[in-house]
Amino acid sequence: MLMTSIDEILRSAPQWNSLKTSLDLPMGEFEWLLSSFENLSSGKKPYLEYTTEDDKIMALAPLVKAPGFFSPLELIGSGEHGEPIDFCYANSKALRELVSDLSNNNRPLLLNRVPLTSPLHSAIKKSYKGKGIVYVSKEQTCPFIEISKEDPLSSSLKRDLRRAQRKADAMGEVDFELHTPDSEKEFNPLWDQCLEIESANWKGECESSLKKDQIIGSFYKTFALKAAKSGSLKIGLLKISGKAVAMQIALERGKRFWLLKIGYNENYRNCSPGQILMNHTFQYAFDKKLRSYEFLGNPSAWTKRWTKNERDNLRIKVYPYSLRGMGLFAIDGFKFLAGKLRDARNKNAKSTKK
């Protein structure tokens, strides 16, 4: 069965509560997906394949369809927000039935950043056997901290955090605030502070901040407000002498702390305010005995100071044995060969210059 409009998606909302994703990802919840369809589907049409049992939705694939005969079905928003995302399902049986239905519609699929822990990739391999070509490759991992009884932070990181705290204390009174706004009135002034902080660093200069990137900014605001009304939004602020100098936009869901956006004012970079704030929110998660602290995004040098643990993600591309599927296979194959030839020419050109 298929949904192809926002109105249909809205009507189905009450049935999504019982569905899950791998790791209970927030990216598979109704608020996130609806915000994606409302803000990130420009030029693409909703294409939600779903299965039911006793008139109840048991599994759904939050896909969109771009214009063009050979365009693959894609996970909504995965190319824009870049976070891991999964199909939503009540159980593994429902997921297998959904993928089986998808395998009969002859449309190619492009699924970016599917968690390795999801049963989706094995369901796809099984359902498309004899029906198409399935490519599975590794995607960027997501760092996380597993929270146990023992503090997992290294002694060198703790030492640097104490040093940063002393520097911040020398600049003025340091305060940590963790807000759980549950109304638009509470949410708006906190959101405005976050935008100002994030745009006061390199993101603001290169036009990638939430304040200047209208599409992503609108998406995250829409989602954050929905999350606030459901009680799961967390906004962390670090203040020095009353001025907010670092921020976090996060969620507390499924006994995990999920970091969505972070930022700090570069005028205060000498005291590492973002790291000090990170320590406060991690200690909050540790004290509450949450299961993990999820960085999302991609690993980087600074995340490796906090953790060596990373969640694996996959890129799944499916070319059905159909006109659409084989046509896209030929197009992608041509692009791959053209890229190889271009690289070879560039390599030869450099060798000639030497």
N, C-alpha and C positions, 0 to 999 in steps of 0.2 A: 504494500500500500504506500501511497505517496502524499506528502504535503508540499504545496508549491506556493504558499502565500503566508504572510505574517499573521493574518486573521486565523488561519488554520492552526498555526503554531500557538497563538495565544489561547485558543479554545482547548488545546491539548495540555496546557500548563499543569492542571491538577494531577495528571497522570505521571508526570515526570518524577515526582518525589520518591518513588520506590526504585527508580533506576540508578545504576551506579556506573563508575568507570574504574579503570585500573588505578589503585592508590586513592580512590575517591577524589580524583582531580577536580578542582573548582571549575576547570575549563569544560567539564562535561555537565555542569549544572544548568538549570533552566535560565537563571539570571544572566550567566555568561553568554550562553548561546543566543538568547533573545537579543542581548545588547550587540552581539556580533552581527546578527541579521539586520538589526536596525541601523548599524553604523558602518559595517565593513563589507557589505555585499553590493556596493555600487557597480552596476554593469553586470552583476551576476544574479541569477534567480535561485531562490530556495529550492532545494531538492532533498527533502527529508524522507528517505525510505524508512518504513517502520513495519513491525509485525504486531499482531494483537492476539490475545487469548481471552475469551469471554468478554469481548469489547474493551479490554484493557491493554494499553500499550505495554509491550514486553521488551522491545528493543528498538532503537532508532539510530540512523546514521545521519549526523548533522552536516549534510553536504550542500554545496552550491554548484551551479552550472554556469560557466562562462559562455559568452557568444562564440559561435564557431562550431562547425560540424564535428571536428576532431578534438575539441576541447575536452579534457578529462573532468570527471566529477572530483571536487576537492573538499576537504574539511573546511568549514566556514572559519574565516579569519586566521587560519594557520600561517598564511603568507604575510599577514600584516602584524600580528602580535608576536608571532614566533614562539609561542609557548607550546608545551606538549599537550596533545588532545587525543581523545579516544571516542569510539562509539559508546552509546549509553545502553545498558542492558540490565534486565532483572536477574539473569543467570546465564551461564555459558550456553545452555541449550537454546535460549532465545536468541543469543548472539549468532550461533551457528545457523539458525533458521533465517535470520536477517541477511547474513552474508550469502547464503544459498539463493535467496530471492534476488539479491544484487547481481549474482553471477549469471542470472538469466536475462538481464536487460541489455547486454551487449555494449555497455558504455565503459570506456577506460576509467581508471581510478588513479588519483595521485593523493597519497596520504602522508603528510609530513609530520615528523616528530610524534609518532605513536610510541608510547612506552613499551619497552621490551617485556615488561611484566604483563602486558595486556594479552589476552587470548586471541586478539583480533588477527594477528599475523598468521597464526596457525590455522584459524578458521578460514582465512582467505586462501592459503595454500591448498587446503583440502577441497574447498568449494570450487576453485577454479582449475583443479586438475582435469586436464583434457578439454578445458574450455578457454584457456588463454595462457599468456606468458606472465609470470609474476616475478618481479625484481624486488629484492629486499636488501637494503644497504644501511649502514650505520649513519645515524645523525648525531648532531652535537648532544653531549650529555648535559644533565642538570645537577649541579652540586646540592648536597643536603647534609645535615648533621643528624645522625641517629641519636636520640636522647635516651640515656639510661640513668642508672643511679649515680654513676661517676661522671664528673665534669669532663667533657671530651676536649676542651680547649687546651692547646699546648702551653707550656710554661713560657716560651718566648713570646707568644701572642699576648698572654696575660701581662707580661712585663711591659710590652709596648703599649697596651691599653692603659696601664697605670701611669706610664709616662705621658700619654696623650691627655689623660684626666688631669694630671698636675698642670699641664700647659693650659688646658681649658679653665681650670680653677684660677689661674693667674690672670685670666682675661676678665673674670667677673663671676657672679653666682651662676652655677650650672644647674639646670632643672631638666628632668625627664618627664614627659607626659605621654601617656598611652590612652587615647580616646576611643570610645565605642559609640560613635554618633548613631542615633536611631531615628532621626528625622531630618528632613531637608534643611530646617532652620539650624540645627546643630552642624550638619554636614558642610554647608556652603562656606562659612568662614574658615573652617579647617582645610577644605579643599583649596581655597584661594591661597592660604599660607604655603601649602605644598607646591603649588604652581610657581610661586615667587621664589621659593628656595631652589627648586629644580632648575629654573631658568637662570639662576645666578652662578652657573658653572658652564663647562664646555658644551653641555647639551643646548643651553640657550644660545650660545654663539653659533652652533652649526644647525640651528633650526630644527633640532630633533626633540626638543622638550615638549611636554604635554601642552604647554601654553601656546606653542607656535605650530605644532603639528595638529592641525584642526581635526583630521580624521581620527587619528589614534587618541588624541585628547578627548574628543567627543565620546569615543567608545569607552574609554576608561572612566570618564565621569558618569556616563549612563550606567555602567555596571556597578561602580562604587556606590552610587546612590541606591540601587536595588539591593546591594549587599548590606548597606547601612540599615535599610528598612527591615531586613531579615535578621539583623543583629550580629552579623559575622564580620563586619568591616572593622579593621583596626587602623588608626592613624597615629603613628609615633612621631613625637617632636622632641628635639633637643634644643634647649634655649640657653643662651649665655647673656646675662644681664637683661633678661626679659625678651631678647630677640631670638626668634626661631632661626637656627642655623643648619639644621639637618632634619630630614623627614623620611618617613616610611609609610607607604600605603600597602596594607597587608590584610590577610584574612586569617581567621581562626576557625578552621573547619575540619571535621574528621579527626580530631585530636592532633592536628598538625598546624604549624604556623607557616603560612604561605606568603612570601615576599613578592609583591607585584611591581612596585616601583620604589626606588630610593633616590635620594639626592642630598646635596649639601651646598652651602654657600662657600665658594672658593676663597673668599676673603678670610675665612677661618681655617683654611686647609692645614696650617701648621700644627693645629691641635687635633686633627683627624676627627672632626665631629661626627661624620658618618659612621666611623668605626666605634666611637663611644656609644652612639645610639644603637648600633647593632648589638653591642654587648648588653645593653639594657633590655632589648627585646628578646635576646637569646636567654638571658637570666629569667625573664618573665616566663618563657616557654619551659625552661628547665624547672622552675619552681612549681609550675602548674602540672608538671609531669606529662607534658604532651609527648607524642610519639616521635616527632621529628621537627626540624626547622628547615624548611624548603626554600632554597634560594631562587629556584626557577631560572629562566634565562640560560646563559652559557657560562661555563667555568672560565675563570680568568686568574691572573696572578694573585689578586687580593682574596678571591674566594678560597684559593688553595692554602692561604694562611689559616683559614677557619676550619677547613675540612678537606680530606682526600676522597671522601665518598662522593660518588657521582651515579646518577640514575641513567641507564642506557635508553636511548630512543632509536627508533627505526624509521626509515623512509620506504614506503611501499608503493610500487607502481605496477598497475595491472593493465595488460593489453589483451582484451578478449579476442577470440578468433571471430572477428566480425569486421565489417567494412570500416567502422570507426576505429576499432582497436588496432587493426593491422595498418590502417592509414597513419595513425599516430605513431605506431612502431617505426614505420618507414621515415616519417618526418624527424623523429627523435634520433634515429640511426644516422640520417644525413647530417643533422646538426653535430652529432658526436664526431663523425668522420671529418667534417669541415673544421671543427675545433682542433682535432689532431693534426690536420694538414697545416693549419695556421700556426700552431705551436712549433711544428717542424720547420716551417719557413723562417719563423722568428729566430729559432735556434741556429739555423744555417747562416742567417744574416749576421748574427752576433759573432759566429765563428769566422766569417769572412772579414769582418772589421778587425778582428784580432790579427 
